[in-house]
Structure formats: C-alpha cells, structure tokens
Amino acid sequence: MKDLIITSRQLKKEIYILSACFAAAFLTNIVSIILFKTPWYEVFTQLGYVIFIALFFYLLVILVRVIVYMIRKLIKQNTHGN
C-alpha cells in the first residue's frame, strides 16, 4: 500500500481555499445583518452557522475542482488517442 504524501504547497493551497470560503460565509453573515437590520452581536452568536456554511462552500469548491479535473482528463485522453 502506498503512503499518501501531502506537500506543504498543497496544504497551503487548501488552507487558502478554506479561508476564502470562511471569509465569504462571514461576509454573507455581515451583509444579512445589515440587510435585515438585526443586532450586531449576531456576528458572534451565528458563528456556528458561518462555519457550517464555509464548509458547505468548501465542499462545493471541491466538487467543481473534481469536475474540472475529470473534464481535463477526458480531453487529455481524447487528444492523445487521435
């Protein structure tokens, strides 16, 4: 069985993507606080939901990345097959 090696470059890339997802979820929370005129303490009380939404965004990003990878792989196979 092969060992799985994750390079520091790959780890940094994933941390940046996850951080961007968290920032997007946090900004969404702030925008909703402004739009719905709710109290500002909801920035802290809704942090669990923000984390959940950030993980949902991250899963969506992973799904898109897998689809793009598969499409590239199919294109690469078709160009080398001719």
C-alpha positions in Angstrom: 0.0 0.0 0.0 1.3 3.4 -1.0 1.8 6.2 1.5 -0.1 9.4 0.9 2.2 12.4 0.9 0.7 15.9 1.1 3.2 18.6 0.3 3.3 21.9 2.2 2.4 23.6 -1.1 -0.8 21.6 -1.4 -1.6 22.1 2.3 -1.2 25.9 2.0 -3.4 25.9 -1.1 -6.2 24.1 0.7 -5.8 26.4 3.7 -6.1 29.4 1.5 -9.2 28.0 -0.2 -10.9 27.1 3.1 -10.0 30.6 4.5 -11.6 32.2 1.4 -14.7 30.1 1.9 -14.9 31.2 5.6 -14.4 34.8 4.6 -17.2 34.5 2.0 -19.5 33.0 4.6 -18.6 35.6 7.2 -19.2 38.4 4.7 -22.5 36.9 3.8 -23.4 36.9 7.5 -22.5 40.6 7.8 -24.5 41.5 4.7 -27.5 39.7 6.1 -27.1 41.5 9.4 -27.1 44.8 7.5 -30.0 43.9 5.2 -32.3 42.5 7.8 -31.3 45.1 10.5 -30.6 42.6 13.2 -28.3 43.2 16.2 -24.6 43.1 15.6 -24.0 40.5 18.3 -25.3 38.0 15.8 -21.8 38.2 14.2 -20.6 36.1 17.2 -23.8 34.1 18.0 -24.2 32.8 14.5 -20.6 31.7 14.2 -21.6 28.1 14.2 -23.7 28.6 11.1 -20.9 30.6 9.5 -18.6 27.7 9.9 -21.1 25.3 8.6 -21.8 27.5 5.5 -18.0 27.8 5.0 -17.6 24.0 5.0 -20.6 23.8 2.5 -18.8 26.3 0.3 -15.6 24.3 0.6 -17.4 21.1 -0.5 -18.9 23.0 -3.5 -15.4 24.1 -4.4 -14.1 20.6 -4.1 -17.0 19.3 -6.4 -16.1 21.9 -9.0 -12.4 21.1 -8.8 -13.2 17.3 -9.3 -15.4 18.0 -12.3 -12.8 20.3 -13.9 -10.1 17.6 -13.2 -12.3 14.9 -14.8 -13.0 17.1 -17.9 -9.3 17.8 -18.3 -8.5 14.1 -18.0 -11.1 13.3 -20.7 -9.8 16.0 -23.0 -6.2 14.8 -22.5 -7.2 11.2 -23.3 -9.1 12.3 -26.4 -6.2 14.4 -27.8 -3.6 11.6 -27.2 -5.9 9.0 -28.6 -6.1 10.5 -32.1 
